[in-house]
Structures are given as C-alpha cells and as structure tokens.
Amino acid sequence: MLGSMDIVAFVPTRNRQKARPYYEKTLGLPVPFTILGWSVEDIGKTVKGLGKKGVKFERYPGTQQDQIGVRTSPSGAKVAWFKDPDGNVLSVTES
C-alpha cells in the first residue's frame, strides 16, 4: 500500500534541546518527531486501508484529530501517526 508512495525522511535525536536550534535556526528545518513518513494522495483512504490491515493510529493529547486519527495542521496538511512493532513512530501525510 505505501510501497508506491513518496517517502518523507525524518532524523531522530537524543537531545531535543540541543538539536532544535541546529535544525531550526542553522538548517531552517522543523524539528522531526517521526522516524519515517510517506506522502500520500488521499490520507482518509490510506488510514482506513491500513486500519483494515490492523494498523492502530496514535492519538496525542492536546492534538485535535478526527475520528480516524487524522490531524489537520493550520497550513491544511493532514497527518496521521502510527507505530511499527519496535515502537518507532511513522506517519502518512497529505499536503
């Protein structure tokens, strides 16, 4: 299902307070929270399809997410998070 989608790479960090200024100010990038993500055309269809295969989508307190776990950002991008068997956070995003 995700094999034909574009991959979005993220960089994990052990020291967020040290990494944040480097990534945001030096490189001009947002601080990553996800280890790996995919850019999808239809996030609703993707989330429902993965859900049928047993993928459980994460819910984060303080984050407004719809009934299937999708968050719509102020820019209009939509994202949903899930974990792999090792607990790594993965995501699907519709821009």
Beta strands, then each sheet from edge to edge (+ up, - down):
strand 1: 6-9
strand 2: 36-39
strand 3: 71-72
strand 4: 78-83
strand 5: 89-94
sheet 1: 1+ 2- 5- 4+ 3-
end
